[in-house]
Amino acid sequence: MTRPSLSDLTAFMAVATHRSFRRAADELGAAPSTLSHAIRALEDRMGVRLLNRTTRSVSPTAAGLQLLDRLQPALGLLDEALESVAAFRGRVAGAVRINAPRLGAGIIVRDVLPLMSERFPEVTVDIVAEGELVDIVSGGFDAGVRLVGMIPRDMIAAPLSGALRFMCVASPAYLDRAGVPTAPDDLKRHRCIGHRLPSGKLYRWEFERAGQALTVDAAGSVVLDDEDLMVDAAVRGLGVAYIAGPAAAAALATGQVREVLSPWTQAAEGLAVYYPGHRAVPPPLRAFLDVVRETSKG
C-alpha cells in the first residue's frame, strides 16, 4: 500500500473530528469538494471505508474511528517536533486568541501574562472572557479554557490550574446576623446569592462529605452571572455565595468574608487550556502553551 500523504491524513482528521465537510473546509481553507476527493482517494489507497456519508451527516466508520484515535497523538507529536525549531527562526511574533471563563481569564492574567510579556513581547494575547461553551474552531479561537471534564476528547489539553475547590463564603456581619450554617440543609434558612449559568439555568450547589453527595437549589434575592460580583455581594452582606476558591482568595485574606461548610466542599477538577490536535500549532500559541505549562508547575 502506498503511504498516504500528510495533507490527506490532515483532511481526514478535520472531517472526522467536525463530522462535516463544510466546517473542516472552513478550518483548512479548502473547498469541501477538494476534501471529499482527498478522502475518497485516501479510502481507495487504504482499501477501507473511513467515513459514512449521507446527504445530511458524516460520521467515522469503525475503521475511521481507529485511525482517528491513532492519528491525533501522532500528528500532535509531529506538530510539536516542527514547532520545536521555532526559536531558531528568530523572535516569535503574532497573536493568540483565547476563549475562557472569567475565572480562567483571571488566572491567565495573573500567572501567565507577566511571563509572556517578558519572554515574548511581540506576541499579543487576545482573551475573550465568557462563560458560555463555544466551538473554539468555528469561533476563530486558537485555544480555550475549561474544566478538564468539559474538554472535548478530540482536543489536546495543557493544565492551567490545580484542582479547584468550590466554597461557601459570607461576610462576618451577615453570619453574625443570620447564624453560621453547619450543614447544606441549613442554607434553606439563609439568603443565597444565586449563580446564573450561560444557559440561563441557576447553578445547583454541590456538596459531598464522607461519600454523601448533596445538591442544593440556592434561593435568595440576588442572582448574578459573574463570580467577582458574587464575591462583592457576599462582602456587602447580601448572603452566602458559592464560588471557586481563587475568586474569593483576596476577600478571604482580608477578612471581608469567611468560609462556611468547609467539611462539605471538596476539591474538584482543575482548569486546562485546550486546542485542536489535528492541525499545526502556530508559534504564538506554542509560546503561550510553553508558559502555561511552566507556570502551572509552580
C-alpha positions, 0 to 999 in steps of 0.5 A: 500500500502506498503511504498516504500523504500528510495533507490527506491524513490532515483532511481526514482528521478535520472531517472526522473530528467536525463530522462535516465537510463544510466546517473542516473546509472552513478550518483548512481553507479548502473547498469541501469538494477538494476534501471529499476527493482527498478522502475518497482517494485516501479510502481507495489507497487504504482499501477501507471505508473511513467515513459514512456519508449521507446527504445530511451527516458524516460520521467515522466508520469503525475503521475511521474511528481507529485511525482517528484515535491513532492519528491525533497523538501522532500528528500532535507529536509531529506538530510539536517536533516542527514547532520545536525549531521555532526559536531558531527562526528568530523572535516569535511574533503574532497573536493568540486568541483565547476563549475562557471563563472569567475565572480562567481569564483571571488566572491567565492574567495573573500567572501567565501574562507577566511571563509572556510579556517578558519572554515574548513581547511581540506576541499579543494575547487576545482573551475573550472572557465568557462563560458560555461553551463555544466551538473554539474552531468555528469561533476563530479561537486558537485555544480555550479554557475549561474544566478538564471534564468539559474538554472535548476528547478530540482536543489536546489539553495543557493544565492551567490550574490545580484542582479547584475547590468550590466554597461557601463564603459570607461576610462576618456581619451577615453570619453574625446576623443570620447564624453560621450554617453547619450543614447544606440543609441549613442554607434553606434558612439563609439568603443565597446569592444565586449563580446564573449559568450561560444557559440561563439555568441557576447553578445547583450547589454541590456538596459531598462529605464522607461519600454523601453527595448533596445538591442544593437549589440556592434561593435568595434575592440576588442572582448574578452571572459573574463570580467577582460580583458574587464575591462583592455581594457576599462582602456587602452582606447580601448572603452566602455565595458559592464560588471557586476558591481563587475568586474569593482568595483576596476577600478571604485574606482580608477578612471581608468574608469567611468560609462556611461548610468547609467539611462539605466542599471538596476539591474538584477538577482543575482548569486546562487550556485546550486546542485542536490536535489535528492541525499545526500549532502556530508559534504564538500559541506554542509560546503561550502553551510553553508558559502555561505549562511552566507556570502551572508547575509552580 
